[in-house]
Amino acid sequence: MIAVRRDGGRVSFGVRVTPRTSANAVAGERDRVLLVRVTAAAAEGAANRAVVALLAKVLDVAPSTVEIQAGAAARTKPVSVPAEAEALLARVVK
């Protein structure tokens, strides 16, 4: 189960990013963080942009509402989305 923190109208959770994979996909969870694979390279923020786009699509929210809170250069980083996406987040992991 992913560790989710609720804060007002948003929920935060950890994401572990694997760049330069063969397809963009949510790959489940490990160690209470969401595993995300993206085709983009980690250079110049391309992987972060791909993560935002993928999470927005999977969680059915606008890309502008998906925020990488810290760790832009780290593989594991906290992400926040609107609280209404929490139900979809639970379904994505199963």
N, C-alpha and C positions, 0 to 999 in steps of 0.2 A: 504494500500500500504506500502510495506517495505521501510524503509529509506535506500537508497543506496548512497554511496559516491564513486566517481571515483577518482583514484589516479594513473596516468600513465597507466600502462598496467594491473591494478588490480581494482577490485571493493570490497568495504567493506560493511558489513551489520551486524546487530545484530541478535543473535540467542538465543533463550530461550530453554534450554535443560531440558527435563524431563527424568531422568534415571529410570531403572527398570520397563519399561512398557512391555506389552505383545508382541509388535512388533516394529521393526524399521520403522519409517515413518516421513514424513514431514506433519505436522498437520495444515498447514495454517499460518496465521499471526494474531498477536494481538499487539496493542500498537506499531506498526511500526517495529516489529521484527519477524523473522521467528520462528515458533514453531517446534521443533524437538523432537521426542520421540525415545528413544533407549532402548534396552533390557538390556544393560550393567549397572552394578552398578557404582556409582560415585567414588568408591574407586580406588586408584592407577592409575588414568587417563584412566580407561577402557571406561568410558562414552565419554570422549573426543576423544579417538581413534575411537569409534563407530560413533560419529558425523562426523568426518573427512571422514570415509569410506562411510557413507550414503550420505553426500553432494557430494562427488566425483562421486558416482554412479548416483545420481539424476541429477547432472549438467554436467555429461559426461566429467569429467576432471580427470587427474591423482591424486590419493590421496596425492602425494607429493606436489601438487600445492595448496592444501587447507590448510590455515594457521589460527590457533586460535591465535589472536593477543595479547590477555590479558585475565585475569580472569579465569585461568585454573580451579580454585576451585569454581568459581561463576556459578550460573545457567544461567545468561544472560551474554553473552560475544561477543565481536566483532570478526568476521571471515572475511577473505579476500580470493578471488578466482581470477583466470585470468579474464580479462575483457570480453573475448569471451563467458563466462558463463552467462553473464547478461541477455541475451535473454531467456535462459532456466530458469533462476531464476524467471523471470516474469511469465512464464507459470506454474511453479511449484506451485506458490501461488494461482493461480486462481482455 
